[in-house]
């Protein structure tokens, strides 16, 4: 995140200056996009609870051992079992783990979830705008867009249909550009996420299935695996949602009242836009994997194959 801080700042600037308010179309559609926002909020709560349970299990397990241990193994040049050294080292490890899990990992996941949800919301708003094209509601929405953009579009004269169409196309072009910048910013994280998910799910389930581990290690392992699956689910579900919302834009434009336009030139423009809006953006990891539900299943299959390999190797070594 630090390496891509400039690109991330650029994305946030685009959101603050170019994105439409999420409640812009409440007058035409009462439900709006609230369902996905609520689902994302619930998912964030579940992720936070899972992270807290994981850190709690790791933190409290030394208390139940007969010998003094630390949440994580470490080598110190002094005898850390001494109370005056053990307590500070224990507290430091707990603080570092909390920062890593609850701020680093969960913070990044929540950021990606928020950006993907809000981007999908913009495609949804664009659908609604295209759907009311050349209707009585178009003038009211165009007035709101004029206030947001602070641009009267005087070069289009009194042609409201052309002005409104230009605003929608301009916003769609901005979203396509935003999606490309979004992929460039999060490509390193996503490719690392895919590798970590395979390793995390594989090792977590492998440790959980062993008989020679403590109940605390088993609990941490299963929560560890669930956390990785949820992380992968955020990226794949939201990547799929972004693609789905973008794919509905040409249908909404085609279902609008554009056929009633009097200008043949404007009708040709609509047909041209229909063709260009059929190039749907995709959330990817360096173009190697598209972050969607198909990739979600593929990653889990690879993780299961790696888990089976570890089980076979473990059973062979025991024999």
HUQUI-V646138 format. One record per backbone hydrogen bond with DSSP energy under -0.5 kcal/mol. NH is the residue of the N-H (numbers start at 1). CO is the residue of the C=O. E is the energy in kcal/mol with one decimal. If there is no record, write none. Layout:
BEGIN
NH	CO	E
NH	CO	E
END
This chain:
BEGIN
5	2	-1.3
8	4	-2.5
9	5	-2.5
10	6	-2.0
11	7	-2.0
12	8	-2.4
13	9	-2.3
14	10	-2.1
15	11	-2.1
16	12	-2.3
17	13	-1.8
18	14	-2.9
19	14	-0.9
19	15	-0.8
24	21	-1.6
26	23	-1.4
28	25	-0.9
29	25	-2.4
34	31	-1.6
36	33	-0.6
37	33	-1.5
38	34	-2.6
39	35	-2.2
40	36	-2.6
41	37	-2.2
42	38	-2.4
43	39	-2.3
44	40	-2.1
45	41	-2.0
46	42	-2.4
47	43	-2.4
48	44	-2.4
49	45	-2.6
50	46	-2.5
51	47	-2.5
52	48	-2.3
53	49	-2.6
54	50	-2.4
55	51	-2.3
56	52	-2.3
57	53	-2.5
58	54	-1.9
59	55	-2.3
60	56	-2.6
61	57	-1.2
63	60	-1.3
64	60	-0.6
64	61	-1.1
65	62	-1.0
76	74	-0.5
80	78	-1.2
82	79	-1.3
85	82	-1.4
86	82	-3.5
87	83	-1.9
89	85	-2.1
90	86	-2.7
91	87	-2.5
92	88	-2.5
93	89	-2.3
94	90	-2.1
95	91	-2.6
96	92	-2.6
97	93	-2.4
98	94	-2.5
99	95	-2.5
100	96	-2.6
101	97	-2.8
102	98	-2.2
103	98	-0.8
103	99	-1.0
104	99	-2.6
105	100	-2.6
106	101	-2.6
108	104	-1.6
109	105	-2.3
110	106	-2.9
111	107	-1.9
112	108	-2.3
113	109	-2.5
114	110	-2.6
115	111	-2.6
116	112	-2.6
117	113	-2.4
118	114	-2.5
119	115	-2.1
120	116	-2.6
121	117	-2.1
122	118	-1.5
123	119	-1.6
124	120	-1.9
125	121	-2.6
126	122	-2.1
127	123	-2.0
128	124	-2.0
129	125	-2.1
130	126	-2.5
131	127	-2.3
132	128	-1.3
133	130	-1.4
135	132	-1.3
138	135	-0.9
139	135	-0.5
140	136	-0.5
141	137	-2.0
142	138	-2.6
143	139	-1.8
144	140	-1.4
145	141	-2.4
146	142	-2.2
147	143	-1.9
148	144	-2.1
149	145	-2.6
150	146	-1.8
151	146	-0.8
156	153	-1.7
157	154	-2.0
159	156	-2.0
160	158	-1.4
163	159	-2.0
164	160	-2.8
165	161	-2.1
166	162	-2.2
167	163	-1.9
168	164	-2.0
169	165	-2.5
170	166	-2.6
171	167	-2.1
172	168	-2.3
173	169	-2.5
174	170	-1.9
175	171	-2.0
176	172	-2.1
177	173	-2.1
178	174	-2.5
179	175	-2.4
180	176	-1.8
181	177	-2.2
182	178	-2.6
183	179	-2.1
184	180	-2.1
185	181	-2.1
186	182	-2.2
187	183	-1.2
190	186	-2.8
191	187	-2.4
192	188	-1.7
193	189	-2.4
194	190	-2.2
195	191	-1.7
196	192	-2.8
197	193	-2.4
198	194	-1.7
199	195	-2.3
200	196	-3.5
201	197	-2.4
202	198	-1.9
203	199	-3.0
204	200	-2.5
205	201	-2.1
206	202	-1.9
207	203	-2.6
208	204	-2.1
209	205	-1.6
210	206	-0.5
210	207	-1.0
218	214	-2.2
219	215	-2.2
220	216	-2.5
221	217	-2.2
222	218	-2.3
223	219	-2.1
224	220	-2.3
225	221	-2.2
226	222	-2.3
227	223	-2.6
228	224	-1.8
229	225	-2.2
230	226	-2.4
231	227	-2.2
232	228	-2.5
233	229	-2.3
234	230	-2.1
235	231	-1.6
236	232	-2.5
237	233	-2.8
238	234	-2.1
239	235	-2.2
240	236	-2.2
241	237	-2.1
242	238	-2.5
243	239	-1.9
244	240	-2.4
245	241	-2.7
246	242	-2.1
247	243	-2.0
248	244	-0.8
248	245	-0.6
249	246	-1.1
252	248	-2.2
253	249	-2.3
254	250	-2.3
255	251	-2.1
256	252	-0.5
256	253	-0.9
257	133	-1.5
260	257	-1.3
261	258	-1.6
267	263	-1.5
268	264	-2.0
269	265	-1.8
270	266	-2.0
271	267	-2.1
272	268	-2.2
273	269	-2.3
274	270	-2.6
275	271	-1.7
276	272	-1.8
277	273	-2.4
278	275	-0.9
279	276	-1.2
280	278	-1.0
284	282	-0.7
285	289	-2.2
286	284	-0.6
288	285	-2.0
289	285	-0.9
291	283	-3.7
291	289	-0.5
292	290	-1.6
296	292	-1.8
297	293	-1.9
298	294	-2.0
299	295	-2.8
300	296	-1.8
301	297	-2.1
302	298	-2.3
303	299	-2.5
304	300	-2.3
305	301	-2.2
306	302	-2.4
307	303	-2.2
308	304	-2.5
309	305	-2.0
310	306	-2.2
311	307	-2.3
312	308	-2.3
313	309	-2.4
314	310	-2.6
315	311	-2.6
316	312	-2.1
317	313	-2.3
318	314	-1.6
319	315	-1.6
END
